[in-house]
Amino acid sequence: NYSTDMRPRKLGILMMNMGGPRTQKDVEPFLSNIFSDRDIIKLPFQSILGPLIVRRRVEKVKQQYMQIGGGSPIEKWTRIQGQEMVKILDRTSAKTGPHHYYVGFRYTMPDMRQAVENMLNDGIDHVVAFTQYQQYSGTTTGSNLNELCRVQRQLDPQAKLRWSFIDRWGTHPKLISAFADRVEAQVRKLPQDMQSTTPVIFSAHSLPLNVVDRGDPYIAEVGGTVAYVVDELRRRGIANPYRLTWQSAVGPQRWMGPQTEFVIESYGARGHKSLVTVPIAFTSDHIETLFELDIEYGEVAEKAGITHYLRAEALNDHPPFVDALATVVKEHIDAGFPTSHQLLLADPGEESPQTALTRQWIAAQAQRVAAKA
């Protein structure tokens, strides 16, 4: 643990996520950033194919965002979560307070560069880079960390900021309990004769199979979260059958399946009249919940003859979830800001030079923090 005289003078918590377009004009650059990021998707002739896919999709995606209010609410929810998290930390970890949160999105503003600039201007001494993807993937947390490494070297060459990392927390008991709350609330809404037999569909953003094949841990980690949530539901007397499915596949590559849309159609065809879907890899509402799960798949369910199609609420500002965020950070503080060995282990398959460089930077930061403890 940090002794009193060695604790950070000012502690910042960087909440990393992919972000989402604030307005209609942000949709095209948002998509362009995604399809140019080779950490998330590798295409042949990417500099040509990426912009082509964006041009074909941009109007359709704009219409999708119009149906959920014109833009993504992910920044709103992240800021609410951050504000409430630091309030709790100021009480529970007063020795490292006051705490400051920062938002660093990968594909939209406020981006990683803005976050690091703000931390340097605020005189932050130590930053906890806290991924808001609770299950790790090189396409999500890994991409954010690669961008953070690039930005840090550009903006902070003197290494004024000291870094530690929370890279995955998908089985944390308080997160599991918060998810179980959301699932239980929907199951209890079902007619009595459907409550115990309705399938619960845990839906997560899919991954290209070439990413899975190189050894990315995301698929297994999402499965771990599902197993823990189901175990908690069983303790609460909820015995519904369940499946883990995958959504949001785009582009010409093969992606992890089964696709959520197909599963909904399949169960409708088999005579199921009710389903509960659960966004298990997202912690706040955005287009994958508000449009894809609610509107697009809601229409699929209706056409398939499913009369009771319910979706578990995203965690958003659910107080037990906000408490989970604060607890994860406090445990990291109390343990002396450790860097997990899992984060330092490369995938067995091919990795980019930037990913190797980022891992070296993270390892150096771990040594720096340990030397100060």
C-alpha positions, 0 to 999 in steps of 0.5 A, a space after each residue: 500500500 502507498 504510505 502517507 508521504 508517498 501517495 499521489 498528490 493528485 489522482 486522476 481516473 481516466 474513463 476509457 471507452 469507444 465513444 459515440 457521435 454527439 450529433 449527426 455531423 459526427 457520424 461520418 468521422 466516427 465511422 471513419 475512425 473505426 474503419 481505419 483502426 486496424 486494432 479493431 478491424 483489419 481489411 485488405 487495402 484498408 485505406 480504400 475499403 474502409 472509406 468505401 464501407 463508411 460511404 455506404 453505411 453513413 446515411 443508414 447509420 445517421 438514420 439509426 441515430 435519428 431514431 434514438 435522439 440524433 446522437 449517442 448518449 454514451 458521453 452523458 452516461 460516462 460523465 454521470 458515472 464519473 461524477 458519482 464514482 469520484 463522490 464515493 471515492 472522496 468518502 471511501 479513499 479520502 487519503 488519495 482524494 480529492 479525485 478527478 475523473 476524465 473521459 477519453 474516447 477512442 473515436 469521438 470527442 472528448 478523445 484521449 488527447 484532450 483527456 491527457 491535455 486536461 490532466 497535465 493542465 490540472 497538475 495530476 500526478 498519477 492517473 488510473 487508466 480505467 477501461 469501461 469495457 469490463 471484458 478485455 479485447 485488443 480491439 477495445 481496451 487494447 486499441 484505447 491503450 495504444 492510442 493512450 501510449 501514442 498521445 502520452 509520448 507526444 504530449 508528456 515526453 518528460 513523463 510528468 504523469 505516472 500511470 496504472 491500469 485497470 484492464 478488466 473487471 468483468 467478474 467483479 461481484 458488485 458488477 455481477 450483482 448490478 447485472 443480475 438486478 437488471 435481468 431480474 427486473 425484466 424477468 419479474 415483468 413477464 406473465 407468471 406462466 412465462 417467468 421461469 421458461 423464457 430464454 434470457 439472451 445475453 448479447 455482446 458485440 461480436 468480434 471478427 474471427 481472425 481476432 478470435 483466432 489470434 488468441 484475443 481473450 474477449 470471447 472467454 471473458 464475456 462468457 465468464 461474466 455470463 456464467 457469474 451473472 447466471 450463478 447470481 440469478 440462480 441464487 435469487 431463484 431465477 432458473 431461466 434457460 439462457 444463451 450467449 449471442 453476438 451482435 453488430 457484425 459489419 463488413 465482409 469478414 466472418 464474425 463470431 456467432 451465433 448472431 443475436 438477430 438469428 437467435 431471436 428469429 430461431 426461437 420465434 420459429 420454434 414457438 417461443 413467445 417471450 425473450 429477455 435480451 441483456 446487453 452484457 458487454 456494455 455498461 451504458 446505453 448507446 446505439 447497440 442497445 437503443 437502436 439495435 436491441 430495442 428497435 431493430 431486433 424488437 421488429 425481428 422479434 415481432 415478425 417472429 411471433 414473439 409477443 413479450 420481448 423485453 430488454 434488460 436496462 443498461 447499467 447507466 446510473 444504477 446506484 449499485 453499478 456506480 458503487 461497483 465502479 468506485 469499489 474497483 478503483 478503491 481496490 486498485 488504490 488499496 492494493 498499491 496500483 498494481 498492473 495485472 500480469 494478464 495485461 502484460 501477456 501478448 496474444 499468441 498470434 500476430 501483433 502490431 508493433 504499436 501493441 508491443 510498444 504499448 506493452 513495454 510502456 505499461 511494464 515500465 509504468 508498473 516498475 515506476 509505480 512499484 519503485 515509488 510504493 
